[in-house]
Amino acid sequence: MEDLTTLAAVPMPTEKIMPTDISNYESILKDLSIPPRPEALTRIFAEMSQDDPDLNRVGKIVQSDPAMTAGVLQVANSPLLGLNRKVGSISQALSLLGLKNISNIATGVAIRQSLKGGGDGKAFQSFWDAAEKTALISAYLATQLRGIASDVAFTFGLFHDCGVPLLMMRFPRYKATLAKAKTQGSGDFTTIEEDDTGTSHSILGYFLAKSWGLPDELCQGVLLHHDLSAFRDKHTPGGVRNLIGLVHLAEYMQSRVMGNSGDADWIQFEEPIMEHFGLGEEDVANLSDAIAEALHIH
Ligand SMILES: [Fe+2]
């Protein structure tokens, strides 16, 4: 990779809700490089920060990047977004989904493009395919639960594990670590990673999200998404707890609907998440049916 920014330029998370003293990681983080935010995304963020963002200008920026255009159209045509019609152009996607959604979808597409690996493209592709499903299911769930914007849910679904491909790129042995962490579960996910690599995907993901200029709530969610005590802690901002709960619920739904191995943390997170969102078993079954139907899985 070339033209990489270093993690050193990224501010540390706020002390208040830091579960771990990450100053210990500084020496490791110095060795790791994160991809810079793509130019097209920087231009979209600049436009979105205006008082009155220009729809046409955002459309033109997306269209100037063919891979981004293809990615945005692919997501816009997902049955989980429920548009019920074929979206054939960026201007059509903008008018149907709105600026915020398109900007967040473009952010998600950009992270996938930036971390697609080198020689072992297949592992990266299957990682991102699964992450995109999690993102879409998260966006759908956000429409059914209170207090979470579905465009933010989508971005978080895609970004929350972005430290995983970073670790895959940095440590060839990380795939074995990941397999171990997934099967052992029971809240040890990041501990297993730390034992093997000296860092974790939550911490790396936080630095990446921060350096790309994503909202603080989202960055904190990435950092804390495997931290059960932070999820339970009422001092953790509500928006952060919502995102953590949502992504675990989305991963559980995904495994339930697709029949794959799913979320190793679910055993521990299930009860507090159900309580947090006020969900019963019947609600979960109904949500799962709706997702299966949208994805045409019966
Ligand atoms: Fe994770």
Boltz pocket constraint, residues with backbone or C-beta under 6 A from the ligand:
constraints:
  - pocket:
      binder: B
      contacts: [[A, 160], [A, 161], [A, 201], [A, 225], [A, 226]]
      max_distance: 6.0
